[in-house]
């Protein structure tokens, strides 16, 4: 199993901070944002990691992380995304790295409280297909939202619905088999001009190969000023609790 962290984009919602830095290098409490998704993968037992970055500050990742020795890694792989084209477009760049292995994909601005090791281990045992992690949120209209039937099975995933039919958002953590790259080839840009990861997940759902787990603990993205502050406060509180015990 391999890990892919997506750190492309221009982070326009965080201007002027991101005029001089990649969003994923901004601080979350006491560490750069990128440290958290790397640690999430390492804690789940994934040591073969690719970082997909872009923009004018891609070289700063190499200067900051090197080969990842501070995380117990022997090597970190890097690739560069030119421009913006959506999550699925960025993921396409990981095909050569994946080399037909299963992959765990995490958005570089996603910060979580608990380990995802059990979900990753379950996906290792899943014969094929994909797995997503979902979480109940107060503002589902900001995310891809899962619609569930009476038996708690996903019937559909809708990207940023104006009137969400559930409060369960798809977090920025996805697990795929090798077929994901064939699916991405079939995608057409959305109204936003991007290749949507929601379309990838719906393709797996249509073929009845999409499983899910509810993420334990808190979860937040860090793509706005409000969520950046929230992430820092949550991490600070977590670290204070750890120090007490």
Secondary structure, DSSP 8 states (H G I E B T S, - for coil): -EEEEEE-S--GGGTTGGGSS-GGGSEETTEEHHHHHHHHHHHTT---EEEEEEGGGTHHHHHHHTT-GGGT-S--EEEEE-S---HHHHHHTTHHHHTT--EEEEETT-EESS--HHHHHHHHHS-SSEEEEEEE-S-GGGSEEEEE-TTS-EEEEEET-SS-SSSEEEEEEEEE-TTHHHHHHH----TTSS--HHHHHHHHHHTT-EEEEE--S-EE--SSHHHHHHHHHHHHHHHHHHHH-
